[in-house]
Amino acid sequence: MKEDLFKDYQERLNMLDEKIRVVALNYARDFYLNKNCSKEEAIERGITKTEIANRRL
């Protein structure tokens, strides 16, 4: 379902590592459903949050 929600952004998501993509989609879904933002903003926020968290490891 998460993939269907953001299918218009599949090209952007395909540039990401598989692990990052899965986590970013989870964050993006939460942002979209709970933070009242557009799909585009949600996917970018999800990717950004995931990449920042990944760099801290």
DRENLO-391056 format. One record per residue: chain; residue in one letter; residue number from 1; x, y, z of N, C-alpha, C in turn. Coordinates in steps of 0.2 Angstrom, whole numbers, plus 5000, padded with zeros to 4 digits. Layout:
REM residues N
> mol | type | seq | n.X | n.Y | n.Z | ca.X | ca.Y | ca.Z | c.X | c.Y | c.Z
> A | A | NUM | X | Y | Z | X | Y | Z | X | Y | Z
...
REM end
This chain:
REM residues 57
> mol | type | seq | n.X | n.Y | n.Z | ca.X | ca.Y | ca.Z | c.X | c.Y | c.Z
> A | M | 1 | 5004 | 4994 | 5000 | 5000 | 5000 | 5000 | 5004 | 5006 | 5000
> A | K | 2 | 5010 | 5006 | 5004 | 5014 | 5012 | 5004 | 5017 | 5014 | 4997
> A | E | 3 | 5019 | 5008 | 4994 | 5021 | 5009 | 4987 | 5016 | 5012 | 4982
> A | D | 4 | 5010 | 5010 | 4983 | 5005 | 5013 | 4979 | 5003 | 5020 | 4980
> A | L | 5 | 5003 | 5022 | 4986 | 5002 | 5029 | 4988 | 5007 | 5034 | 4985
> A | F | 6 | 5013 | 5031 | 4984 | 5018 | 5036 | 4981 | 5021 | 5033 | 4974
> A | K | 7 | 5017 | 5030 | 4971 | 5019 | 5027 | 4964 | 5021 | 5032 | 4959
> A | D | 8 | 5019 | 5038 | 4960 | 5021 | 5044 | 4955 | 5028 | 5046 | 4957
> A | Y | 9 | 5031 | 5044 | 4962 | 5038 | 5046 | 4964 | 5042 | 5040 | 4964
> A | Q | 10 | 5040 | 5035 | 4960 | 5044 | 5028 | 4960 | 5051 | 5030 | 4957
> A | E | 11 | 5052 | 5034 | 4952 | 5058 | 5036 | 4949 | 5063 | 5039 | 4955
> A | R | 12 | 5060 | 5043 | 4959 | 5064 | 5046 | 4964 | 5066 | 5041 | 4969
> A | L | 13 | 5062 | 5036 | 4971 | 5063 | 5031 | 4976 | 5068 | 5026 | 4973
> A | N | 14 | 5068 | 5025 | 4967 | 5072 | 5019 | 4964 | 5080 | 5021 | 4964
> A | M | 15 | 5081 | 5028 | 4965 | 5088 | 5030 | 4966 | 5091 | 5028 | 4973
> A | L | 16 | 5086 | 5026 | 4978 | 5088 | 5025 | 4985 | 5090 | 5018 | 4986
> A | D | 17 | 5094 | 5017 | 4990 | 5096 | 5010 | 4993 | 5089 | 5007 | 4995
> A | E | 18 | 5089 | 5000 | 4995 | 5083 | 4997 | 4996 | 5081 | 4998 | 5004
> A | K | 19 | 5085 | 4998 | 5008 | 5084 | 4999 | 5015 | 5082 | 5006 | 5017
> A | I | 20 | 5085 | 5010 | 5014 | 5083 | 5017 | 5015 | 5076 | 5019 | 5012
> A | R | 21 | 5075 | 5016 | 5006 | 5068 | 5016 | 5003 | 5062 | 5014 | 5007
> A | V | 22 | 5063 | 5008 | 5010 | 5058 | 5005 | 5014 | 5056 | 5010 | 5020
> A | V | 23 | 5062 | 5012 | 5024 | 5061 | 5017 | 5029 | 5058 | 5024 | 5027
> A | A | 24 | 5060 | 5026 | 5022 | 5058 | 5033 | 5019 | 5051 | 5032 | 5017
> A | L | 25 | 5048 | 5027 | 5015 | 5041 | 5026 | 5013 | 5037 | 5026 | 5019
> A | N | 26 | 5040 | 5023 | 5025 | 5036 | 5023 | 5031 | 5035 | 5030 | 5034
> A | Y | 27 | 5041 | 5033 | 5034 | 5041 | 5040 | 5036 | 5036 | 5044 | 5032
> A | A | 28 | 5037 | 5044 | 5025 | 5033 | 5048 | 5021 | 5025 | 5046 | 5022
> A | R | 29 | 5023 | 5040 | 5023 | 5016 | 5038 | 5024 | 5014 | 5042 | 5030
> A | D | 30 | 5018 | 5042 | 5035 | 5016 | 5045 | 5042 | 5015 | 5052 | 5041
> A | F | 31 | 5020 | 5055 | 5037 | 5020 | 5063 | 5036 | 5014 | 5064 | 5032
> A | Y | 32 | 5012 | 5061 | 5027 | 5006 | 5062 | 5023 | 5000 | 5061 | 5026
> A | L | 33 | 4999 | 5056 | 5030 | 4993 | 5055 | 5034 | 4992 | 5059 | 5040
> A | N | 34 | 4997 | 5061 | 5043 | 4997 | 5064 | 5050 | 4999 | 5071 | 5050
> A | K | 35 | 5003 | 5074 | 5045 | 5006 | 5080 | 5046 | 5002 | 5085 | 5041
> A | N | 36 | 4997 | 5083 | 5037 | 4994 | 5087 | 5032 | 4998 | 5090 | 5027
> A | C | 37 | 5002 | 5086 | 5024 | 5007 | 5089 | 5019 | 5005 | 5085 | 5012
> A | S | 38 | 5008 | 5088 | 5007 | 5007 | 5085 | 5000 | 5011 | 5078 | 5000
> A | K | 39 | 5009 | 5074 | 4995 | 5013 | 5068 | 4994 | 5021 | 5070 | 4992
> A | E | 40 | 5022 | 5075 | 4988 | 5028 | 5077 | 4986 | 5032 | 5079 | 4992
> A | E | 41 | 5029 | 5083 | 4997 | 5033 | 5085 | 5003 | 5034 | 5079 | 5007
> A | A | 42 | 5029 | 5075 | 5008 | 5030 | 5069 | 5012 | 5035 | 5065 | 5010
> A | I | 43 | 5036 | 5063 | 5004 | 5041 | 5059 | 5001 | 5048 | 5062 | 5002
> A | E | 44 | 5049 | 5069 | 5001 | 5055 | 5072 | 5002 | 5057 | 5072 | 5010
> A | R | 45 | 5052 | 5073 | 5014 | 5053 | 5073 | 5021 | 5055 | 5066 | 5023
> A | G | 46 | 5052 | 5061 | 5021 | 5053 | 5055 | 5023 | 5061 | 5053 | 5021
> A | I | 47 | 5062 | 5054 | 5015 | 5069 | 5053 | 5012 | 5074 | 5057 | 5016
> A | T | 48 | 5073 | 5063 | 5018 | 5078 | 5067 | 5021 | 5079 | 5064 | 5028
> A | K | 49 | 5073 | 5063 | 5032 | 5074 | 5060 | 5039 | 5077 | 5054 | 5039
> A | T | 50 | 5076 | 5049 | 5034 | 5080 | 5043 | 5034 | 5087 | 5044 | 5033
> A | E | 51 | 5089 | 5048 | 5028 | 5096 | 5049 | 5026 | 5100 | 5052 | 5032
> A | I | 52 | 5097 | 5057 | 5036 | 5100 | 5060 | 5042 | 5101 | 5055 | 5047
> A | A | 53 | 5095 | 5051 | 5048 | 5096 | 5045 | 5053 | 5101 | 5040 | 5051
> A | N | 54 | 5102 | 5039 | 5045 | 5107 | 5034 | 5043 | 5114 | 5036 | 5044
> A | R | 55 | 5115 | 5043 | 5043 | 5122 | 5045 | 5043 | 5124 | 5046 | 5051
> A | R | 56 | 5119 | 5046 | 5055 | 5121 | 5046 | 5062 | 5123 | 5039 | 5065
> A | L | 57 | 5122 | 5034 | 5061 | 5124 | 5027 | 5064 | 5131 | 5026 | 5063
REM end
